[in-house]
Amino acid sequence: MTEPALPDPAYLNQIDADTQRRLLTAVPPTSEFDGAPEDLRAAVDGNIAALHDDLQRIVHTLHAHPETAFQEHDSARLIADILTEHGIDAELGVHGVDTAVRAEIRGTGDGPTIAVLSEYDALPGIGHACGHNVIAATGVGAFLALAGVRDRLNGTVVFLGTPAEEGHSGKEMLARNGAFDGVDAAIMVHPYGYDLADQVWLGRRLLTITFTGIAAHASAQPFMGRNALDAASLTYQGIGLLRQQLPPSDRVHSNITEGGRSPNIIPEKAVMKLYARSKYPETLKDLSKRLEDIARGAALMTGTTVELDWDQHPPSLPIRTNDALTGRWVESQQRRGRSPLPAGVVSDTLAASTDFGNVSYRIPGIHPLIKIADQSTALHTTDFAAAAASEAAVQGAYDGAAGLALTALDYLMDPLLQQQVRQEFDDQGGAIDVPSYFD
């Protein structure tokens, strides 16, 4: 064979066909709450309209100059500068992260505090193929639109620029340094190929497995060695067998990054890198234990030692969505001519991970998706990177900013909504201690 065999797209085609059938009967979630007074909502809409050029500037500038995790210095500076241009005091380099941004507006009442989040890191090699330039604009736009009515707000709005989502857990680092202390709810929106009110996001942990054996001449005295590569190979095969017993939403992917230097020497060291993902914190914890058992069993079989190093970057939990807030997001998007789809319309198998999950297990939150691309355009592809610079991306930033602003406004101005948001969060199990959850 001169080329790899091309994957059969039949499964993706069937997922798409199933999605199209569900679209015919899908009904966007509704809200039983009144939210903010209509004149105040109209004022926020007007403020958003005045921000179009700023949002377009963020979308295009960040896209043209992508910066990867923890290197987003120009991106963070642009956001801080735009906030400053609008009379907002913006702090750069907060909560222990050089490229984090924070700003705050306080209303006249003593109501709750809600945080509006932006991301702006890019992917190595393919830039903003996850559309974080759009996310950056939505958060900034929402915050500035609310700043324009601060004298009527019953509570506080915090803007958080959160670096290093791709491959890292920047929000967890910020959280451990107090970013969400005193915050009652958090909201953000992610670009996608559909307008979705809710979608599954998997929890994710990173594991490095190091096997140590004994080197020996592979021909003269192989029996005097203990093969670390064999242990890694057995672990890799064990993971493959484990997949038969995993829930459909679980994911395990790994590679062997080190396995010896010369074929005629029994490898004394082998290293594996592994991602484990699952739909619930409890199932992610169980999956983690089973993976540890496989690695320890492989070490026992080969006479090697094994070192398990979890979460060099903090783990990401799944997202726990707050339905009460989601209902207000849907209402806000319907004002923009969009109809966010309920959970279950798009297959759960098309699931990735995000560090917003860690926020959502500390405080109530939502992480809906907004359409900026064709439905067939997948995240983390060059096609999605192109879409993130399109007119649809600018419109998505514009509509997303309005949606976040109105959702935050409704939360601050409707005490019954506030109560339901908190009650729902408590009924889901309340806050968990994220840093120690997997200990």
C-alpha positions in Angstrom: 0.0 0.0 0.0 1.3 3.4 -0.9 -1.2 5.4 1.1 -3.1 5.0 4.4 -6.6 3.5 4.0 -9.2 6.3 4.1 -11.6 6.1 7.0 -15.2 5.3 6.0 -17.4 8.3 6.8 -20.5 6.2 7.1 -20.8 6.7 10.9 -20.4 10.5 10.6 -23.0 10.5 7.8 -25.4 8.5 10.0 -24.8 10.9 12.9 -25.6 13.8 10.6 -28.7 12.1 9.3 -29.9 11.4 12.9 -29.3 15.0 13.8 -31.2 16.3 10.8 -34.2 14.1 11.8 -34.1 15.3 15.4 -33.9 18.9 14.2 -37.4 18.5 12.7 -39.0 18.1 16.1 -36.5 19.9 18.3 -38.0 22.5 20.6 -35.7 25.1 22.1 -35.7 25.2 25.9 -38.0 27.7 27.5 -37.8 29.9 30.6 -40.5 30.5 33.2 -38.8 33.6 34.5 -39.4 37.2 33.5 -35.8 38.4 33.7 -35.0 42.0 33.5 -37.5 44.8 32.6 -37.9 45.1 28.8 -36.7 48.7 28.7 -33.4 47.7 30.4 -33.0 44.8 28.0 -33.6 47.2 25.1 -30.9 49.5 26.5 -28.4 46.6 26.6 -29.3 45.7 23.0 -28.5 49.3 22.0 -25.2 49.2 23.8 -24.3 46.0 21.9 -25.1 47.7 18.6 -22.6 50.4 19.4 -19.8 47.8 20.0 -19.8 46.2 16.6 -16.5 47.7 15.5 -14.8 46.7 18.7 -16.0 43.1 18.5 -14.9 42.9 14.9 -11.5 44.3 15.8 -11.0 41.6 18.4 -12.2 38.8 16.1 -9.9 39.7 13.3 -6.9 40.9 15.3 -6.7 37.8 17.4 -7.2 35.6 14.4 -4.4 37.2 12.5 -2.0 37.0 15.4 -2.7 33.7 17.2 -1.0 33.0 20.5 -0.8 29.7 22.3 -1.4 28.8 25.9 0.2 31.2 28.4 1.8 33.2 25.6 -1.3 35.3 24.8 0.4 38.6 25.8 -0.7 40.7 22.8 -4.2 39.2 22.9 -4.6 40.0 26.6 -3.2 43.4 26.1 -5.6 44.2 23.3 -8.6 43.1 25.5 -7.3 45.2 28.4 -6.8 48.2 26.0 -10.3 48.0 24.6 -11.8 47.9 28.1 -9.6 50.9 29.1 -10.8 52.8 26.0 -14.3 52.4 27.3 -13.4 53.8 30.7 -13.0 50.5 32.5 -10.1 49.8 34.9 -8.7 46.5 33.6 -6.1 44.5 35.5 -3.6 42.5 33.4 -1.6 39.6 35.0 -4.0 38.6 37.8 -4.6 35.5 39.8 -1.2 34.2 39.3 -1.3 34.1 35.4 0.5 36.8 33.4 -2.0 36.8 30.6 -5.2 36.8 32.6 -7.4 39.9 32.6 -9.9 41.0 35.2 -12.3 44.0 35.3 -15.4 44.7 37.5 -18.5 46.9 37.5 -20.7 47.3 40.5 -24.3 48.2 40.3 -26.3 50.3 42.7 -27.9 47.3 44.4 -26.6 44.6 46.7 -27.5 41.7 44.4 -25.3 38.7 43.4 -22.1 38.7 41.3 -21.9 37.1 37.9 -18.7 36.5 35.9 -18.5 36.7 32.1 -15.6 34.7 30.7 -13.5 35.1 27.6 -10.9 32.7 26.1 -8.2 33.8 23.6 -5.5 31.2 23.3 -5.0 29.5 20.0 -3.9 26.0 18.9 -0.3 25.3 17.9 0.1 25.2 14.1 -3.5 25.9 13.1 -4.3 29.1 15.1 -7.9 29.8 16.1 -9.3 26.5 14.9 -11.5 26.4 18.1 -12.7 30.0 17.6 -11.4 31.5 20.9 -11.0 34.8 19.1 -14.8 34.8 18.9 -15.1 33.8 22.5 -12.9 36.7 23.5 -15.1 39.2 21.6 -18.3 37.8 23.2 -17.1 38.2 26.7 -15.7 41.7 26.2 -18.9 42.8 24.3 -21.2 41.5 27.0 -19.3 43.2 29.8 -19.1 46.5 28.1 -22.8 46.4 27.2 -23.6 45.9 30.9 -21.2 48.6 31.9 -23.4 51.0 30.0 -26.3 50.4 32.4 -24.3 49.9 35.6 -26.3 52.6 37.4 -29.4 50.3 37.1 -27.8 46.9 37.9 -28.7 45.1 41.1 -25.3 43.4 41.6 -21.8 43.1 40.2 -20.4 41.9 36.9 -16.9 40.5 36.7 -15.0 40.1 33.4 -12.4 37.4 33.4 -10.0 36.9 30.5 -9.0 33.2 31.0 -5.9 32.0 29.2 -4.7 28.5 28.4 -7.7 26.4 27.8 -6.2 24.4 24.9 -4.3 21.5 26.4 -4.2 23.1 29.8 -6.6 24.2 32.6 -6.1 27.9 32.9 -9.5 28.5 34.6 -8.6 26.0 37.3 -5.3 27.8 37.9 -7.3 31.1 38.2 -9.8 29.5 40.5 -7.2 28.2 42.9 -5.9 31.7 43.1 -9.2 33.2 44.0 -10.7 34.3 40.7 -14.1 33.0 41.5 -14.2 33.8 45.2 -17.4 35.7 45.9 -18.8 35.0 42.4 -22.3 33.4 42.3 -22.5 32.3 38.7 -20.4 32.2 35.5 -21.3 32.3 31.8 -19.5 32.0 28.5 -20.3 30.8 24.9 -18.3 28.8 22.4 -18.5 28.9 18.6 -19.6 25.8 16.8 -21.4 24.5 13.7 -24.8 24.6 15.5 -26.7 26.8 17.8 -26.9 24.6 20.9 -28.3 25.5 24.3 -26.5 22.6 25.8 -24.1 19.9 24.7 -22.0 17.3 26.5 -18.4 18.2 27.4 -16.3 15.4 28.9 -14.1 15.6 31.9 -10.4 15.0 31.1 -7.3 13.9 33.0 -3.7 13.6 31.8 -1.5 10.7 32.9 2.2 10.0 32.3 3.2 6.4 33.0 6.9 5.7 33.4 8.1 2.1 33.5 11.7 1.3 34.7 13.3 -2.0 34.1 16.9 -3.4 33.6 18.9 -3.0 30.5 20.6 -6.0 29.0 22.1 -7.2 25.7 19.1 -8.3 23.7 21.0 -11.2 22.0 23.7 -12.3 24.4 21.8 -12.0 27.7 18.1 -11.0 27.2 17.2 -13.1 30.3 19.1 -10.6 32.4 16.9 -7.7 31.4 13.5 -6.5 32.5 11.8 -4.9 29.5 10.2 -1.5 30.2 8.9 -1.4 26.6 7.1 -4.7 27.1 5.3 -3.1 30.1 4.3 -0.1 28.0 3.1 -2.4 25.2 1.1 -4.5 27.6 -0.5 -1.4 29.0 -1.4 -0.1 25.5 -3.0 -3.5 24.7 -4.8 -3.6 28.1 -6.3 -0.2 27.4 -7.6 -1.5 24.1 -9.2 -4.4 25.8 -10.7 -2.2 28.5 -12.6 -0.3 25.9 -15.0 -3.2 25.6 -16.2 -2.5 29.1 -16.3 1.3 29.0 -19.4 3.4 28.8 -19.9 4.8 25.2 -19.1 8.3 26.4 -15.7 7.4 27.8 -12.5 8.0 25.9 -8.9 6.9 26.4 -6.1 7.8 23.9 -2.4 7.3 24.5 1.0 7.0 22.8 4.4 5.7 23.8 6.7 8.6 23.7 9.9 6.7 24.8 10.7 3.1 24.4 14.4 2.5 24.1 17.2 3.7 21.9 18.7 0.7 20.2 17.1 -2.6 19.2 19.9 -4.7 20.6 19.4 -3.3 24.2 16.5 -4.4 26.3 14.8 -1.0 27.1 15.2 0.0 30.7 12.8 2.9 30.4 9.5 3.5 28.6 7.1 6.4 28.9 3.5 6.7 27.9 1.3 9.8 27.7 -2.4 9.3 28.1 -5.7 11.2 28.1 -8.7 9.8 30.0 -12.1 11.4 29.4 -15.6 10.7 30.8 -19.0 12.3 31.0 -19.3 12.5 34.8 -16.8 13.2 37.6 -17.6 9.9 39.2 -17.1 7.8 36.1 -13.9 9.7 35.4 -12.6 8.8 38.8 -13.5 5.1 38.2 -11.8 5.2 34.8 -8.7 6.6 36.3 -8.5 3.7 38.8 -8.9 1.1 36.1 -6.1 2.6 34.1 -3.9 2.6 37.1 -4.7 -1.1 37.6 -3.7 -1.9 34.0 -0.4 -0.1 34.4 0.4 -1.8 37.7 -0.5 -5.2 36.3 1.8 -4.7 33.3 4.6 -3.8 35.6 4.0 -6.9 37.7 4.0 -9.1 34.5 7.3 -7.7 33.3 9.2 -7.3 36.6 9.5 -3.5 36.1 8.5 -0.6 38.3 5.9 1.9 37.4 5.4 5.6 38.2 2.0 7.2 37.7 2.0 10.9 37.3 -1.5 12.3 37.0 -2.5 15.8 35.9 0.7 17.7 35.2 -1.9 20.3 34.3 -5.0 20.3 36.5 -7.8 18.0 35.3 -10.9 19.3 33.6 -14.2 18.2 34.9 -17.3 17.7 32.7 -19.7 20.6 32.4 -22.6 20.8 34.7 -25.2 23.0 32.9 -27.7 25.1 34.8 -31.0 24.9 33.1 -32.5 28.0 34.6 -29.7 30.1 33.2 -29.9 28.2 29.9 -33.5 29.2 29.5 -32.6 32.9 29.6 -29.8 32.3 27.1 -32.2 30.7 24.7 -34.7 33.6 25.1 -31.9 36.1 24.5 -30.8 34.3 21.3 -34.4 34.1 20.0 -34.3 37.9 20.1 -31.4 37.7 17.7 -33.2 35.3 15.3 -31.4 32.2 16.5 -33.0 29.0 17.9 -30.6 27.2 20.2 -31.2 23.5 20.1 -31.8 21.4 23.3 -29.4 18.8 24.6 -29.6 15.5 22.7 -30.1 16.8 19.2 -26.4 16.6 18.3 -24.8 13.3 19.2 -23.0 13.0 22.6 -20.2 11.1 20.8 -19.1 14.4 19.3 -17.7 15.5 22.6 -14.5 17.3 23.6 -13.3 18.8 26.9 -13.0 22.3 28.5 -11.7 23.7 31.7 -15.0 25.6 32.1 -16.2 22.3 33.6 -14.2 23.0 36.7 -16.0 26.4 37.1 -19.4 24.7 36.7 -18.7 22.4 39.7 -17.8 25.4 41.9 -20.7 27.7 40.9 -23.7 27.6 38.6 -22.8 28.2 35.0 -23.6 27.7 31.3 -21.4 27.1 28.2 -23.8 27.1 25.2 -22.6 27.0 21.6 -23.2 29.5 18.8 -23.1 28.8 15.1 -20.4 30.4 13.0 -19.7 27.6 10.6 -21.3 24.9 8.4 -22.7 22.0 10.4 -20.1 19.6 9.0 -17.1 21.8 10.0 -15.4 20.2 13.0 -13.5 22.0 15.7 -9.7 22.0 15.6 -9.5 21.8 11.8 -8.2 24.3 9.3 -11.7 24.7 8.0 -12.9 25.9 11.4 -9.9 28.2 11.6 -11.0 29.8 8.4 -14.6 30.1 9.6 -13.4 31.9 12.8 -12.4 34.8 10.6 -15.5 35.0 8.5 -18.5 37.4 8.6 -20.4 34.6 10.3 -17.8 34.7 13.1 -18.2 38.4 13.6 -22.0 38.0 13.6 -21.6 35.1 16.1 -19.5 37.4 18.3 -22.1 40.1 18.1 -25.1 37.8 18.9 -23.1 35.9 21.5 -22.2 39.1 23.3 -25.8 40.2 23.3 -26.8 36.8 24.6 -24.3 36.8 27.5 -25.2 40.4 28.4 -28.9 39.7 28.5 -28.5 36.4 30.4 -26.4 38.2 33.0 -28.8 41.1 33.2 -31.8 38.7 33.8 -29.9 37.0 36.5 -29.0 40.2 38.3 -32.5 41.7 38.0 -34.7 38.7 38.8 -34.6 37.4 42.4 -36.8 34.3 41.5 -34.3 33.4 38.8 -31.4 33.8 41.2 -33.2 31.5 43.7 -33.8 28.8 41.1 -30.3 28.9 39.7 -28.9 28.3 43.2 -31.5 25.6 44.1 -30.8 23.7 40.9 -27.1 23.8 41.6 -27.7 22.5 45.1 -30.0 19.8 43.8 -27.3 18.7 41.4 -25.0 18.1 44.4 -23.7 21.6 45.1 -20.0 22.6 44.9 -17.3 20.0 45.0 -13.7 20.5 46.1 -12.1 20.4 42.6 -8.4 20.3 43.6 -8.8 17.3 45.9 -11.5 15.5 44.0 -9.3 12.8 42.5 -7.0 12.4 45.6 
